[in-house]
Amino acid sequence: MNNIFKVEGMSCIICKNTVEKTLNKLDGVKEARVNLLDNEVFIEYDNITFEEMAKAIKDAGYKLLKKKNDNKKEKAHAWDEQG
């Protein structure tokens, strides 16, 4: 499974590297790549929950958000605060 999540709190290359390293060392995360300009992270994962990833990111000093899940056409800035 893969998804793109929003990350709050990143402002520099060190933040980017911290988020990637934090996620990539989790069991169940196959790959995590941060887009610093959009403050988003692409994560390929299996056998790990969003909540587990969000906790790891929170412990590193950032906030992981996922898109709101509704039946309407998704808006570009519709993000849920979870984790």
N, CA, C and O atoms as CSV, one atom per row, in Angstrom:
chain,resi,resn,atom,element,x,y,z
A,1,MET,N,N,0.853,-1.162,0.000
A,1,MET,CA,C,0.000,0.000,0.000
A,1,MET,C,C,0.900,1.226,0.000
A,1,MET,O,O,1.991,1.210,0.570
A,2,ASN,N,N,0.428,2.294,-0.650
A,2,ASN,CA,C,1.174,3.543,-0.578
A,2,ASN,C,C,0.202,4.700,-0.512
A,2,ASN,O,O,-0.951,4.603,-0.935
A,3,ASN,N,N,0.702,5.801,0.032
A,3,ASN,CA,C,-0.139,6.968,0.218
A,3,ASN,C,C,0.739,8.200,0.369
A,3,ASN,O,O,1.934,8.095,0.646
A,4,ILE,N,N,0.141,9.359,0.187
A,4,ILE,CA,C,0.825,10.630,0.415
A,4,ILE,C,C,0.153,11.300,1.598
A,4,ILE,O,O,-1.069,11.438,1.648
A,5,PHE,N,N,0.983,11.714,2.552
A,5,PHE,CA,C,0.489,12.364,3.764
A,5,PHE,C,C,1.135,13.740,3.887
A,5,PHE,O,O,2.232,13.974,3.379
A,6,LYS,N,N,0.447,14.632,4.559
A,6,LYS,CA,C,0.972,15.963,4.860
A,6,LYS,C,C,1.803,15.868,6.141
A,6,LYS,O,O,1.466,15.112,7.052
A,7,VAL,N,N,2.889,16.639,6.204
A,7,VAL,CA,C,3.711,16.706,7.409
A,7,VAL,C,C,3.806,18.166,7.833
A,7,VAL,O,O,4.246,19.018,7.061
A,8,GLU,N,N,3.393,18.445,9.058
A,8,GLU,CA,C,3.508,19.804,9.594
A,8,GLU,C,C,4.780,19.916,10.415
A,8,GLU,O,O,5.165,18.984,11.121
A,9,GLY,N,N,5.422,21.059,10.314
A,9,GLY,CA,C,6.573,21.343,11.157
A,9,GLY,C,C,7.915,21.260,10.448
A,9,GLY,O,O,8.943,21.570,11.051
A,10,MET,N,N,7.935,20.851,9.186
A,10,MET,CA,C,9.203,20.772,8.451
A,10,MET,C,C,9.530,22.122,7.836
A,10,MET,O,O,8.653,22.796,7.295
A,11,SER,N,N,10.806,22.517,7.922
A,11,SER,CA,C,11.191,23.792,7.330
A,11,SER,C,C,12.548,23.759,6.635
A,11,SER,O,O,12.952,24.746,6.022
A,12,CYS,N,N,13.261,22.622,6.727
A,12,CYS,CA,C,14.606,22.589,6.155
A,12,CYS,C,C,14.994,21.153,5.787
A,12,CYS,O,O,14.240,20.212,6.036
A,13,ILE,N,N,16.154,21.004,5.203
A,13,ILE,CA,C,16.646,19.700,4.760
A,13,ILE,C,C,16.871,18.757,5.952
A,13,ILE,O,O,16.709,17.544,5.817
A,14,ILE,N,N,17.234,19.295,7.093
A,14,ILE,CA,C,17.421,18.458,8.284
A,14,ILE,C,C,16.076,17.872,8.715
A,14,ILE,O,O,16.001,16.703,9.096
A,15,CYS,N,N,15.019,18.678,8.655
A,15,CYS,CA,C,13.665,18.181,8.966
A,15,CYS,C,C,13.285,17.066,8.000
A,15,CYS,O,O,12.787,16.019,8.415
A,16,LYS,N,N,13.520,17.292,6.713
A,16,LYS,CA,C,13.219,16.298,5.681
A,16,LYS,C,C,13.916,14.982,5.992
A,16,LYS,O,O,13.299,13.917,5.973
A,17,ASN,N,N,15.211,15.070,6.278
A,17,ASN,CA,C,15.988,13.867,6.570
A,17,ASN,C,C,15.507,13.169,7.837
A,17,ASN,O,O,15.479,11.940,7.894
A,18,THR,N,N,15.132,13.934,8.840
A,18,THR,CA,C,14.634,13.357,10.091
A,18,THR,C,C,13.338,12.589,9.867
A,18,THR,O,O,13.176,11.479,10.375
A,19,VAL,N,N,12.419,13.173,9.112
A,19,VAL,CA,C,11.139,12.519,8.835
A,19,VAL,C,C,11.369,11.239,8.029
A,19,VAL,O,O,10.805,10.193,8.352
A,20,GLU,N,N,12.188,11.320,6.990
A,20,GLU,CA,C,12.469,10.133,6.177
A,20,GLU,C,C,13.127,9.035,7.001
A,20,GLU,O,O,12.728,7.873,6.930
A,21,LYS,N,N,14.128,9.404,7.776
A,21,LYS,CA,C,14.847,8.417,8.586
A,21,LYS,C,C,13.919,7.784,9.628
A,21,LYS,O,O,13.957,6.573,9.845
A,22,THR,N,N,13.091,8.605,10.265
A,22,THR,CA,C,12.152,8.111,11.281
A,22,THR,C,C,11.204,7.086,10.682
A,22,THR,O,O,10.986,6.022,11.262
A,23,LEU,N,N,10.644,7.401,9.530
A,23,LEU,CA,C,9.693,6.491,8.898
A,23,LEU,C,C,10.381,5.251,8.329
A,23,LEU,O,O,9.878,4.138,8.482
A,24,ASN,N,N,11.516,5.436,7.681
A,24,ASN,CA,C,12.193,4.322,7.029
A,24,ASN,C,C,12.715,3.273,8.004
A,24,ASN,O,O,12.942,2.130,7.609
A,25,LYS,N,N,12.907,3.636,9.258
A,25,LYS,CA,C,13.381,2.636,10.215
A,25,LYS,C,C,12.247,1.856,10.894
A,25,LYS,O,O,12.502,0.931,11.665
A,26,LEU,N,N,10.992,2.234,10.606
A,26,LEU,CA,C,9.854,1.525,11.183
A,26,LEU,C,C,9.616,0.200,10.462
A,26,LEU,O,O,9.679,0.133,9.234
A,27,ASP,N,N,9.343,-0.852,11.234
A,27,ASP,CA,C,8.943,-2.119,10.631
A,27,ASP,C,C,7.628,-1.891,9.906
A,27,ASP,O,O,6.694,-1.329,10.477
A,28,GLY,N,N,7.547,-2.313,8.680
A,28,GLY,CA,C,6.333,-2.142,7.893
A,28,GLY,C,C,6.427,-1.022,6.880
A,28,GLY,O,O,5.629,-0.978,5.943
A,29,VAL,N,N,7.379,-0.112,7.036
A,29,VAL,CA,C,7.575,0.950,6.051
A,29,VAL,C,C,8.637,0.487,5.065
A,29,VAL,O,O,9.781,0.225,5.438
A,30,LYS,N,N,8.240,0.392,3.805
A,30,LYS,CA,C,9.168,-0.038,2.761
A,30,LYS,C,C,9.992,1.132,2.234
A,30,LYS,O,O,11.184,1.001,1.956
A,31,GLU,N,N,9.322,2.291,2.103
A,31,GLU,CA,C,10.011,3.480,1.606
A,31,GLU,C,C,9.244,4.722,2.015
A,31,GLU,O,O,8.013,4.744,1.990
A,32,ALA,N,N,9.982,5.758,2.393
A,32,ALA,CA,C,9.395,7.064,2.697
A,32,ALA,C,C,10.240,8.126,1.997
A,32,ALA,O,O,11.458,8.173,2.167
A,33,ARG,N,N,9.581,8.981,1.207
A,33,ARG,CA,C,10.258,10.072,0.502
A,33,ARG,C,C,9.516,11.371,0.761
A,33,ARG,O,O,8.315,11.468,0.507
A,34,VAL,N,N,10.218,12.352,1.259
A,34,VAL,CA,C,9.622,13.647,1.599
A,34,VAL,C,C,9.762,14.621,0.432
A,34,VAL,O,O,10.812,14.698,-0.207
A,35,ASN,N,N,8.685,15.363,0.166
A,35,ASN,CA,C,8.707,16.501,-0.733
A,35,ASN,C,C,8.631,17.728,0.167
A,35,ASN,O,O,7.555,18.099,0.637
A,36,LEU,N,N,9.767,18.347,0.399
A,36,LEU,CA,C,9.856,19.461,1.339
A,36,LEU,C,C,9.063,20.683,0.861
A,36,LEU,O,O,8.476,21.393,1.677
A,37,LEU,N,N,9.042,20.931,-0.441
A,37,LEU,CA,C,8.325,22.096,-0.963
A,37,LEU,C,C,6.826,22.014,-0.695
A,37,LEU,O,O,6.187,23.028,-0.418
A,38,ASP,N,N,6.262,20.803,-0.777
A,38,ASP,CA,C,4.834,20.621,-0.539
A,38,ASP,C,C,4.524,20.162,0.885
A,38,ASP,O,O,3.359,20.000,1.247
A,39,ASN,N,N,5.577,19.951,1.701
A,39,ASN,CA,C,5.407,19.433,3.058
A,39,ASN,C,C,4.599,18.140,3.058
A,39,ASN,O,O,3.682,17.966,3.860
A,40,GLU,N,N,4.954,17.238,2.146
A,40,GLU,CA,C,4.289,15.955,2.029
A,40,GLU,C,C,5.307,14.829,2.048
A,40,GLU,O,O,6.486,15.023,1.754
A,41,VAL,N,N,4.822,13.652,2.400
A,41,VAL,CA,C,5.679,12.464,2.383
A,41,VAL,C,C,4.931,11.346,1.665
A,41,VAL,O,O,3.773,11.063,1.970
A,42,PHE,N,N,5.603,10.719,0.716
A,42,PHE,CA,C,5.094,9.519,0.062
A,42,PHE,C,C,5.590,8.337,0.874
A,42,PHE,O,O,6.789,8.215,1.126
A,43,ILE,N,N,4.677,7.464,1.288
A,43,ILE,CA,C,5.065,6.297,2.082
A,43,ILE,C,C,4.520,5.041,1.432
A,43,ILE,O,O,3.323,4.932,1.163
A,44,GLU,N,N,5.414,4.092,1.181
A,44,GLU,CA,C,5.017,2.754,0.767
A,44,GLU,C,C,5.129,1.896,2.015
A,44,GLU,O,O,6.194,1.833,2.630
A,45,TYR,N,N,4.039,1.231,2.397
A,45,TYR,CA,C,4.025,0.517,3.676
A,45,TYR,C,C,3.114,-0.696,3.627
A,45,TYR,O,O,2.289,-0.853,2.728
A,46,ASP,N,N,3.296,-1.552,4.631
A,46,ASP,CA,C,2.505,-2.770,4.766
A,46,ASP,C,C,2.612,-3.217,6.222
A,46,ASP,O,O,3.691,-3.140,6.809
A,47,ASN,N,N,1.531,-3.675,6.804
A,47,ASN,CA,C,1.520,-4.176,8.189
A,47,ASN,C,C,1.924,-3.130,9.219
A,47,ASN,O,O,2.569,-3.450,10.217
A,48,ILE,N,N,1.544,-1.889,8.974
A,48,ILE,CA,C,1.736,-0.813,9.947
A,48,ILE,C,C,0.563,0.151,9.779
A,48,ILE,O,O,0.112,0.401,8.661
A,49,THR,N,N,0.082,0.683,10.882
A,49,THR,CA,C,-1.064,1.584,10.814
A,49,THR,C,C,-0.627,3.040,10.672
A,49,THR,O,O,0.511,3.404,10.968
A,50,PHE,N,N,-1.556,3.845,10.216
A,50,PHE,CA,C,-1.304,5.284,10.153
A,50,PHE,C,C,-0.960,5.807,11.542
A,50,PHE,O,O,-0.058,6.631,11.698
A,51,GLU,N,N,-1.686,5.323,12.550
A,51,GLU,CA,C,-1.468,5.794,13.920
A,51,GLU,C,C,-0.053,5.494,14.402
A,51,GLU,O,O,0.546,6.310,15.102
A,52,GLU,N,N,0.480,4.345,14.040
A,52,GLU,CA,C,1.856,4.001,14.436
A,52,GLU,C,C,2.862,4.930,13.761
A,52,GLU,O,O,3.825,5.377,14.385
A,53,MET,N,N,2.630,5.214,12.482
A,53,MET,CA,C,3.529,6.133,11.769
A,53,MET,C,C,3.396,7.544,12.334
A,53,MET,O,O,4.398,8.238,12.507
A,54,ALA,N,N,2.165,7.974,12.624
A,54,ALA,CA,C,1.923,9.314,13.158
A,54,ALA,C,C,2.581,9.490,14.519
A,54,ALA,O,O,3.112,10.560,14.817
A,55,LYS,N,N,2.552,8.448,15.346
A,55,LYS,CA,C,3.191,8.521,16.664
A,55,LYS,C,C,4.701,8.691,16.526
A,55,LYS,O,O,5.308,9.499,17.230
A,56,ALA,N,N,5.300,7.931,15.620
A,56,ALA,CA,C,6.750,8.041,15.403
A,56,ALA,C,C,7.115,9.451,14.931
A,56,ALA,O,O,8.110,10.022,15.378
A,57,ILE,N,N,6.315,10.003,14.037
A,57,ILE,CA,C,6.565,11.359,13.544
A,57,ILE,C,C,6.359,12.381,14.657
A,57,ILE,O,O,7.125,13.337,14.778
A,58,LYS,N,N,5.326,12.177,15.465
A,58,LYS,CA,C,5.082,13.079,16.603
A,58,LYS,C,C,6.250,13.039,17.582
A,58,LYS,O,O,6.688,14.078,18.077
A,59,ASP,N,N,6.753,11.840,17.860
A,59,ASP,CA,C,7.898,11.696,18.762
A,59,ASP,C,C,9.149,12.387,18.215
A,59,ASP,O,O,10.032,12.779,18.978
A,60,ALA,N,N,9.219,12.534,16.885
A,60,ALA,CA,C,10.347,13.216,16.252
A,60,ALA,C,C,10.140,14.729,16.190
A,60,ALA,O,O,11.044,15.466,15.795
A,61,GLY,N,N,8.933,15.198,16.586
A,61,GLY,CA,C,8.687,16.634,16.643
A,61,GLY,C,C,7.856,17.204,15.513
A,61,GLY,O,O,7.817,18.420,15.328
A,62,TYR,N,N,7.194,16.349,14.755
A,62,TYR,CA,C,6.394,16.789,13.614
A,62,TYR,C,C,4.984,16.228,13.733
A,62,TYR,O,O,4.678,15.495,14.674
A,63,LYS,N,N,4.125,16.574,12.778
A,63,LYS,CA,C,2.749,16.065,12.792
A,63,LYS,C,C,2.413,15.495,11.422
A,63,LYS,O,O,2.587,16.161,10.401
A,64,LEU,N,N,1.929,14.254,11.411
A,64,LEU,CA,C,1.527,13.577,10.180
A,64,LEU,C,C,0.017,13.699,10.031
A,64,LEU,O,O,-0.731,13.395,10.961
A,65,LEU,N,N,-0.426,14.143,8.864
A,65,LEU,CA,C,-1.850,14.320,8.580
A,65,LEU,C,C,-2.221,13.501,7.358
A,65,LEU,O,O,-1.416,13.331,6.442
A,66,LYS,N,N,-3.457,12.990,7.352
A,66,LYS,CA,C,-3.911,12.290,6.156
A,66,LYS,C,C,-5.097,13.006,5.557
A,66,LYS,O,O,-5.794,13.760,6.237
A,67,LYS,N,N,-5.325,12.761,4.263
A,67,LYS,CA,C,-6.429,13.408,3.569
A,67,LYS,C,C,-7.742,12.984,4.183
A,67,LYS,O,O,-7.913,11.839,4.602
A,68,LYS,N,N,-8.668,13.925,4.230
A,68,LYS,CA,C,-10.013,13.588,4.697
A,68,LYS,C,C,-10.610,12.589,3.723
A,68,LYS,O,O,-10.434,12.702,2.510
A,69,ASN,N,N,-11.308,11.623,4.262
A,69,ASN,CA,C,-11.900,10.581,3.435
A,69,ASN,C,C,-13.397,10.833,3.323
A,69,ASN,O,O,-14.152,10.563,4.257
A,70,ASP,N,N,-13.820,11.349,2.178
A,70,ASP,CA,C,-15.247,11.536,1.951
A,70,ASP,C,C,-15.577,11.135,0.520
A,70,ASP,O,O,-14.681,10.850,-0.275
A,71,ASN,N,N,-16.848,11.115,0.201
A,71,ASN,CA,C,-17.280,10.675,-1.117
A,71,ASN,C,C,-17.251,11.788,-2.149
A,71,ASN,O,O,-17.414,11.532,-3.342
A,72,LYS,N,N,-17.045,13.017,-1.706
A,72,LYS,CA,C,-16.975,14.141,-2.630
A,72,LYS,C,C,-15.585,14.189,-3.248
A,72,LYS,O,O,-14.650,13.540,-2.780
A,73,LYS,N,N,-15.479,14.967,-4.301
A,73,LYS,CA,C,-14.175,15.157,-4.919
A,73,LYS,C,C,-13.240,15.787,-3.887
A,73,LYS,O,O,-13.574,16.787,-3.251
A,74,GLU,N,N,-12.055,15.177,-3.735
A,74,GLU,CA,C,-11.138,15.653,-2.699
A,74,GLU,C,C,-10.583,17.028,-3.047
A,74,GLU,O,O,-10.246,17.313,-4.196
A,75,LYS,N,N,-10.501,17.857,-2.037
A,75,LYS,CA,C,-9.938,19.183,-2.196
A,75,LYS,C,C,-8.443,19.116,-1.898
A,75,LYS,O,O,-8.005,18.293,-1.094
A,76,ALA,N,N,-7.679,19.961,-2.530
A,76,ALA,CA,C,-6.227,19.927,-2.394
A,76,ALA,C,C,-5.762,20.188,-0.970
A,76,ALA,O,O,-4.698,19.712,-0.574
A,77,HIS,N,N,-6.534,20.932,-0.197
A,77,HIS,CA,C,-6.093,21.296,1.155
A,77,HIS,C,C,-6.930,20.655,2.239
A,77,HIS,O,O,-7.009,21.181,3.349
A,78,ALA,N,N,-7.555,19.534,1.943
A,78,ALA,CA,C,-8.390,18.849,2.924
A,78,ALA,C,C,-7.565,17.791,3.647
A,78,ALA,O,O,-7.326,16.708,3.112
A,79,TRP,N,N,-7.139,18.103,4.841
A,79,TRP,CA,C,-6.293,17.194,5.630
A,79,TRP,C,C,-6.892,17.008,7.010
A,79,TRP,O,O,-7.360,17.967,7.623
A,80,ASP,N,N,-6.878,15.778,7.500
A,80,ASP,CA,C,-7.337,15.460,8.857
A,80,ASP,C,C,-6.180,15.534,9.816
A,80,ASP,O,O,-5.079,15.080,9.505
A,81,GLU,N,N,-6.420,16.104,10.983
A,81,GLU,CA,C,-5.416,16.074,12.041
A,81,GLU,C,C,-5.643,14.803,12.820
A,81,GLU,O,O,-6.642,14.673,13.528
A,82,GLN,N,N,-4.731,13.868,12.699
A,82,GLN,CA,C,-4.811,12.603,13.422
A,82,GLN,C,C,-3.426,12.231,13.875
A,82,GLN,O,O,-2.424,12.571,13.247
A,83,GLY,N,N,-3.398,11.524,14.983
A,83,GLY,CA,C,-2.122,11.017,15.465
A,83,GLY,C,C,-1.565,11.797,16.556
A,83,GLY,O,O,-0.488,11.475,17.057
